[in-house]
Amino acid sequence: MNAPRYPRRPTRQIVVGKVPVGGDAPITVQSMTITKTADVEGTLQQIYALAAAGCDIVRCTCNEIEAAEGLAQIVPRSPIPIVADIHHQYKMALAAMEAGVHGLRLNPGNIRRPEHIKAVASEARDRKIPIRIGVNGGSLDPELYDKYGGKVTPEAMVESALREIAYFQEVDFDLIKISVKASNVPLMVEAYRQLSEVTDHPLHVGVTEAGPPPAGLVKATAGIATLLLEGIGDTIRYSLTADPVEEARAGRQLLEALGLRERKNVDLIACPSCGRAEIDVIDVAKRAMDAFGDRKIPLQVAVMGCVVNGPGEAREADLGIAAGNKRGHLFVKGRNVAVVPESEMVEALVEWAEFIHEHGTEAAMARADVEKAEREAAKDRSMLLDAKGDDANNSTDKIVEIRRRSS
């Protein structure tokens, strides 16, 4: 993987369970369970699903004593570190630490009495448990809200975080990471920019209450990716109104797309389709995504609508398939390797991807009758061009008409 072309903001490093956050550690993906924490088996099932989807750290609510008791059973069985989410009741933070959690999330807007904050920080210091200061634009301290003109501003959120840090410093606690989330993307981005200028604690980045996909995915990506590309952010969460597994997948895919994490699962690329397409590219691509699921096959796989430009346009893909003359033409690194019936395209992609992942590209090429595959691809390419022409979308005629009218 090539190194990113943008410098990452230097931060301190903390450790959540066994997962380092900040410093030169990989940017991590977080999510939150939506089960009742007292439902131990249901919560663990969701945690395992999140871990399989690429989640590195998971947060569970701890809002009642039954939740804390559930955490005591969940923590030793979880495959990834557990962070307890605390609002209002500082005693729940103490109970969660007793249950063995690997981290806490405190909202300064909801726990405002300094003696309570410092009591939690003192206990966390003694147990070496990190705390995230989770400032949220929707639950800002009323005093700060009034101070900044009756509205949420980046300055108000940053001041909230710094005030909380000051309480922690009074008891010599510094295992801190910080978030300043808002549902408004420009507000959130500016808050993180300002925060990154005044502290070197690791930052947890996200757009809160982003909403359901697809709009929520767009909104969250706009905020998170902007900051990551500026080198700001050490751990991220997509806050979607959806199955939390979608959050984990989205976070992992974003980091892989930006080159900030090594590829873990298939990166499926597909053409947007055109008049030359021989198949329903959207349907085939969707079926391929479903077939690959969470298989740990770190390859780039292409689905192309036709054999005219498909292999060439996706020549950098590890593996791909293009449709032509009711057949699927498989290619590896731009070279045709096999021909399969159109109905078997997805199954062939999965089978070849598994083979390449296990045995490598050279072994895949060795098993192929390349000459025959390329001969068949050339035949279907020629037939398609004869039927639809080089300009399937009639752009040449349109250009002629444009020039005639503008002359």
N, C-alpha and C positions, 0 to 999 in steps of 0.2 A: 504494500500500500504506500502511495506517495505521501510525503509529509504535507500537511496543510500549508497553504501559502499565506496564512495570517497568523500572527503571534497569539498564543494563548496567554491570558492574563495570569501572572504568577499569584498563587494562593498558598495558604498553609494547607497541610494535609491532616485530615482526621480519618478515623477508621470506624465504620459502622459494622459491627460484627467482625467479619474478616474482609470486608470490602472497603478499600481505600477511596476516599473522596477528596478531590483537590490536589494541589501540587502537580506532579506529572502523571497522576493516575488517569486511566481512561475515563471519559465522561460516562456516567452511569445512568441507567433507566430506572425510573420508579413508577409505581402505581399504587392504588389503594383498594383493598377489598370492599365489597358492598354487602357482604353478609353480616349478620349479627355476630359479633366476636364471641359471644357465649356459645354459638353453634360451632363447636370445635371442629367437627368433621367437615361440615360445609365450608368453613373458612379455610381449612387446610387444603381441601380439594381445589378451591379457587387459587390459593397460593401456588400450588403445584402447576396449575394451568398457566399462571402468570410467569412462573420461572421458565416453563417450556417455551413461552412466547418471547423471551429475551429480557424479562424483568430482573434487575439486579438487587433491588431493595423494595420491600413492600410495607405499606402503612396500614395499620388496623385501628379502628376507633376504640377508645377506652373511655366510655362515658358513664359507666356504672360498675359496681363491684363484680357483677357477674361477668362483665367483659374482662376485667383484670384476672379473674379466676380462669377464664378461657385462655387468656394469653399464657398463663403458667403452663398450660397443656400444649399450646400451639408452638411456642418458641422452640422447645427441644426437638420438635418434629418437622420444623420448617426447613426447606432446602436453601432459603435465602434469609438475610437479616430482616428482623421485624422492628418497625418503628411504631410507637404508640402515639396516636393522635389525641391531643388533650385540648379541651375547651372548657373554660369557666372553673372547673373543679380541680384545684391544684393537688388535692389529695389523691386524685386518680393518677396523677403523674407519679406520686410516691408509690402507689399500689402497682403501677405498671413496671416500675423499676424492680420492685420486689418480685414480680413475676418473671424477671429475667430478660426484658426487652433489650434490644441492641441500640436503641435510640429513642428520643422523644421529639415530638413537634409541639411547640407551644405557640399560641396566638396571642401576641401582646395586647391586642384589642379586647381580649376576653378575660385574661388574667392580669389585673392591673395593680393589685396591692403589692408593693415592693417586698414586704416580708414573705409573702407567698412565693414570689418569683425566686427570691434568694434561698428560700428553704429547698425548693426543687433543685436549684443550681448546686447547692452545697451537697445534696445527696448524689447528684449526678457526678460531681467532682470526685467524691469519695469512691464511687463505683466505676469511674472512667467511662461514663455513658455520654455520648455526644447529644447535643440538643440543636434542633433547627428552630430558629426564630422565624416563625411563619407570619409575616405581615400580610394582611389581606385588605385590598381596597374597599371591600364590602363590610368590613368589621373594624374600622379604624377607631382608635380611642376618641371619644367625643371631644375631649379637650384639644387634641390635635386637629380634628375636623373643624372646630370653631376657630382655632388659631390661624388656619389657612383659608379663611374666607368662606367657610361653610361648604367646602368641597374637597374631594380627594385630590391631592396633588402628589407629584413625585417627591417633592421636598417633605411633605407630611409623612409619607411612607418611609422614607430614609430616616427621618428623625425618630420615628417609632422604633425602627431597628436599632439605631444607635443608643436610644434610651435603654432598651433591653440589654444591650451589650454592657452598658455601664453598670447595671445591676449585677450582671454576671461577674464583672471585673472586681466588684466589691468583695466577692467571696473567692477570688482567684480561680474562676472557672473560664476556660477558653476553648473547650472542645465544641466549637460553634460552627454551624452553617446557617445561611440566611436566605430567605426568599421575600420578595416584595411583589406579590402577584396582584393583578387587576384583570378585569374582563375586557377593559379597553386596551387594545394593543399598543397604540402610541404612548399611552400613559405608562403601561407596564415596561416598555422598552426604555423610556427615559428614566424611570425609577431605577432600573438595574444599572444603567449607564452611570447615574449619579452615585449609586451605592458602590460601584466598582472603583470609584475614584477615592473613596474615603475609608475603605477597609480591605484587608487582604484575606478575610475569612472566605472559605469556599461558598459559592452561590448555587442555590437550587432554583432552577429557572422553569417558569411555566406561565401560561395564561389561565387564570382561574375561571371557572364557569364558562368554558369555551363553547359548550352546547353540543348538540348531536351532530354526527357526521352527515353530509360532507362539509357543511359550513364550519363545524367545530374543528375539523382537521385543518381546514384552510387557516382559520383564525389562530389556532395554536402554533401551526408551522410558521406563520408570518412572524409571530413574536419570538419563538424559540430560535428559529434559524437565523433571524437577524442578529440576535445576540451572539450565538455560537460563531457566526462568521466574523464577528468583531472580537472573538477570543474571550467572550464573557460567558461563564457558565461551567459548572463542574458536575452537575447532576440535573436531570430534567424529568418533568412529568407532563404528559398530555392529560388535561382534565376534561374528559369527554362525557357526555350524557350517553353512555353506551356500556357494553360489557367491558370491564377493565382490561381484558385480554387485548381488546383493540387498542387501548392506550399503550400497552407494552409493545405491541407490534409496531405501532406508529413511531414510538420513540426509538426503537431499535433501527427501523428502516431509515429514519431521518439521519441518525448518526452514521449509518453505513453509506447513505447517499452523499453525505458531506465528507466522507473519508476519515471520520473521527473514531470509528470502530471497525475492526476487521469484520468482513462479511461472515455471517453466520448461517443464513438461509438463502434460498434462491432469490436472485434479483431478476424479476421477469420484466422484460421490455417488449413492447408490441407496437406495430405501426398504427397510425390513426385511421388507416383504411382510405381507399379512394375508389374511383370507378374501375380500376383494374383488379380489385380484390376478388378472389375466387371463393372466399369463405366469409362467414360472419366472424370477423376478427374479434369483436367484443366478446362473443360467446365462447370462442375457443380460448381466448386469453383468460376468461373467468374460470372456465373448467380446468385450465392448467394451474391457475392459482389454487383452486380448491384441491386439486390432486397433489400438489406439492405440500400444501398445508404448512406445518411447522417442521418438515423434514430438515435435518441439518445437512443441507447440500449447498455449500457456499459458492455457487456458480451463477454466472449471468446467462439467462436463457431467453431466447427471442422467439416471438410468434409473429410471422409476417404474412400478409394477405396474398402475396403472389410471388412467383419465382423470377419475375423480371428484374427487380431491384433488391428483393429480400435478402439473399445471402450477402450481397455487397454492402448494403446499408447496415447490416448487423454483423459485419465480419469480425468485429472485436468481441462479440459474444462467445462464450465458451461453447455454446450449443444453441441450435435454433431449428425452426421448421418453417417452410414456406409452402403455400398451397398452389396447385396448378394442375389443371386437367383432371380434377377429382382425385388427386393424389397429394400426399404430403412428402415434401423433399427435405430430408434431414441434412443439416450441415454442421460441421465442427470447425470453428475458427474460419468460417467463410468457405470451406471446402465441402462440396456435396459428398455425403457418405452413404445414404440409403434412401429408398423410396418405399413408402407405406401407403395403404389405403387411407383416404381422407378420414374415414370413421375411426382410425386407429392413431391419429396424430398425437393426441394427448398422452395416450398410453406409451407410445414410442418415445416421446420426450422424457417421460419419467424414467423409463428403462435405461435410456442412453445416459441421462444425467447421473443415475445411480452408478452406472458402469464407469463413467469418467471420474466421478468422485472417488471411487474405490481403486481404479486401476490407472487413471491418468489419460491425458489426451493422446499420447503416442500409441497406447494400447488400443484406444478407440479407433484411431485411424488404421491401425494394423488389421482390425477385424473387418474393415469395410472394403467393399469393391468400389473404390473411388471412381475408376474409369467408367464403370457402368452407371453409377449414380449421376456423374456429371453429364454423361451422354443422355440419360433420361431427362435430366433437368433442362438441358439445352433444347431437347425436342419439345418439351412442354412450354418453354419460354418462347420458342419460335411460333408455336400454335397460338399462344396468347397474344403475341404481337400481331400476328396475322388477323386475329379475330377483333382485337380492340385497338390496334395501332399503338405507335410509340406515345401518342398523346391521348390517353384515355379520357382525360377531362376536358379535351378540346380547347386547351389554353392557347394554342397557336392561333386558331381562328379568332379567339377573343382579342388577342394582341393586335391582329391585323385590323379588326374593327375599331379598336381603341385608337390606333394610329390614323385610320381613315377619318374618324370623327374629329380628331384634334388637329388635323392638318388644315 
